[in-house]
Amino acid sequence: MQTHDMQAIEGKSLLGVFNNQNDNNRQSIVTGRERNDPARPNGWGYPVRSIHTENYVYTYNFEPNRWPSGTPEADYRDTDHSPTKKVTKNAPQDGMVFQKNYGKRPQQELYDLKNDPECLHNLANQPAFASLQQQLHAELFAELTRQRDPRMLGNGDVFDKYEGEARAKKYQLLVEIAKKGTYEWQERKKKK
């Protein structure tokens, strides 16, 4: 019996997966990301959806022209400031370490989890994996359509419009802070 006016949550519990219990009814898991941090111009997010099977993960990046970790001007702010970030950000920009952490991603990615669990070697667009890529793409888009994902319904830009002006201002603030070489928490501490 529903005792509230909230819309029912779409999906199925992952508790069994997290407890290493076999779920014969689940052949895949769909994940997605839209907006984490206003670390891109206009405060835009990085829209990506993935389908994970036992052996593969297929990812579709809806805006591959955007920086997944935030822009260089915003100091790749969609990645938290840590000793690891300091090391990876200072790696050669044309090298794998930098590119996997901060570089732009292709529109489609496909990884073999058994042979490449770190997902370093993109198999998308390789002829030997064309059939699998097409199958996972179709399964992902069918599920997203079933769930009425705005990206499937032709109005995915709705995600970029939420808090539009406010998020754009936050992005500009991040760029200014990055130019100073300080981070938000350091700025707040100075003001106290």
LOROMI-853102 format. One record per residue (C-alpha): residue number from 1; chain; x, y, z. Coordinates in steps of 0.25 Angstrom, whole numbers, plus 5000, padded with zeros to 4 digits. Example, Ala and Ser with C-alpha at 12.3 -4.5 7.8 and 13.67 -1.06 7.14 Angstrom:
<marnus>
1/A/5049/4982/5031
2/A/5055/4996/5029
</marnus>
This chain:
<marnus>
1/A/5000/5000/5000
2/A/5006/5013/4996
3/A/5005/5024/5007
4/A/5012/5035/4999
5/A/5010/5043/4986
6/A/5024/5040/4981
7/A/5026/5033/4967
8/A/5031/5019/4969
9/A/5046/5016/4967
10/A/5050/5010/4954
11/A/5059/4998/4955
12/A/5062/4985/4963
13/A/5070/4983/4976
14/A/5085/4981/4974
15/A/5086/4975/4989
16/A/5088/4961/4983
17/A/5099/4965/4974
18/A/5106/4973/4985
19/A/5105/4960/4994
20/A/5111/4951/4983
21/A/5098/4944/4982
22/A/5095/4938/4968
23/A/5082/4945/4961
24/A/5079/4936/4949
25/A/5068/4946/4945
26/A/5078/4958/4944
27/A/5087/4957/4931
28/A/5092/4971/4932
29/A/5092/4984/4940
30/A/5090/4998/4934
31/A/5097/5010/4940
32/A/5097/5025/4936
33/A/5103/5038/4939
34/A/5099/5052/4936
35/A/5103/5063/4945
36/A/5113/5062/4957
37/A/5120/5075/4957
38/A/5119/5088/4949
39/A/5133/5086/4943
40/A/5129/5089/4929
41/A/5125/5101/4922
42/A/5110/5105/4925
43/A/5111/5095/4937
44/A/5108/5084/4927
45/A/5109/5070/4931
46/A/5116/5058/4925
47/A/5104/5049/4920
48/A/5108/5034/4919
49/A/5100/5021/4920
50/A/5106/5007/4921
51/A/5102/4993/4921
52/A/5110/4983/4929
53/A/5109/4968/4927
54/A/5117/4957/4934
55/A/5128/4958/4923
56/A/5127/4972/4917
57/A/5124/4986/4919
58/A/5119/4995/4908
59/A/5118/5010/4909
60/A/5111/5020/4901
61/A/5116/5035/4903
62/A/5105/5044/4898
63/A/5114/5056/4897
64/A/5128/5051/4894
65/A/5133/5066/4891
66/A/5132/5069/4906
67/A/5142/5066/4916
68/A/5138/5055/4926
69/A/5146/5060/4937
70/A/5144/5074/4935
71/A/5151/5084/4926
72/A/5166/5087/4928
73/A/5162/5102/4931
74/A/5154/5096/4943
75/A/5166/5087/4947
76/A/5158/5075/4944
77/A/5149/5078/4956
78/A/5140/5066/4954
79/A/5152/5058/4960
80/A/5154/5060/4974
81/A/5167/5066/4979
82/A/5176/5055/4984
83/A/5191/5051/4984
84/A/5186/5041/4972
85/A/5181/5053/4964
86/A/5194/5061/4966
87/A/5202/5049/4961
88/A/5192/5046/4949
89/A/5190/5060/4945
90/A/5205/5062/4944
91/A/5207/5050/4935
92/A/5210/5053/4920
93/A/5197/5058/4914
94/A/5199/5049/4902
95/A/5201/5036/4911
96/A/5191/5026/4915
97/A/5191/5030/4930
98/A/5187/5044/4927
99/A/5177/5041/4915
100/A/5170/5030/4923
101/A/5168/5040/4935
102/A/5165/5053/4928
103/A/5165/5051/4913
104/A/5152/5052/4905
105/A/5145/5039/4902
106/A/5140/5033/4889
107/A/5125/5032/4887
108/A/5126/5016/4889
109/A/5134/5008/4898
110/A/5134/4993/4900
111/A/5143/4986/4910
112/A/5146/4971/4912
113/A/5145/4969/4927
114/A/5151/4955/4928
115/A/5164/4959/4920
116/A/5164/4974/4923
117/A/5158/4976/4937
118/A/5164/4990/4937
119/A/5157/4994/4924
120/A/5169/5000/4918
121/A/5167/4994/4904
122/A/5155/4999/4896
123/A/5150/4988/4887
124/A/5139/4997/4881
125/A/5139/4998/4866
126/A/5148/4986/4865
127/A/5143/4976/4854
128/A/5144/4964/4863
129/A/5135/4970/4873
130/A/5125/4977/4864
131/A/5114/4967/4866
132/A/5115/4968/4882
133/A/5116/4983/4881
134/A/5103/4984/4873
135/A/5096/4975/4882
136/A/5100/4982/4895
137/A/5097/4995/4888
138/A/5083/4990/4885
139/A/5080/4985/4899
140/A/5085/4997/4905
141/A/5077/5006/4897
142/A/5064/4997/4898
143/A/5065/4998/4913
144/A/5067/5013/4913
145/A/5055/5014/4904
146/A/5047/5005/4913
147/A/5051/5014/4925
148/A/5048/5027/4917
149/A/5062/5033/4919
150/A/5061/5047/4913
151/A/5073/5044/4904
152/A/5065/5034/4897
153/A/5053/5042/4896
154/A/5060/5054/4888
155/A/5060/5063/4900
156/A/5073/5060/4907
157/A/5077/5074/4907
158/A/5067/5076/4919
159/A/5079/5071/4928
160/A/5087/5083/4923
161/A/5076/5093/4926
162/A/5074/5090/4941
163/A/5080/5102/4949
164/A/5086/5107/4936
165/A/5090/5121/4940
166/A/5094/5117/4954
167/A/5103/5105/4949
168/A/5109/5114/4938
169/A/5113/5123/4950
170/A/5119/5112/4958
171/A/5127/5107/4946
172/A/5133/5121/4945
173/A/5136/5121/4959
174/A/5143/5108/4958
175/A/5152/5114/4947
176/A/5156/5126/4955
177/A/5159/5117/4967
178/A/5168/5108/4958
179/A/5175/5120/4952
180/A/5179/5124/4967
181/A/5184/5110/4969
182/A/5174/5108/4981
183/A/5162/5099/4984
184/A/5148/5103/4989
185/A/5151/5097/5003
186/A/5164/5106/5004
187/A/5155/5118/4999
188/A/5145/5116/5010
189/A/5156/5114/5021
190/A/5162/5127/5017
191/A/5148/5134/5019
192/A/5146/5129/5033
</marnus>
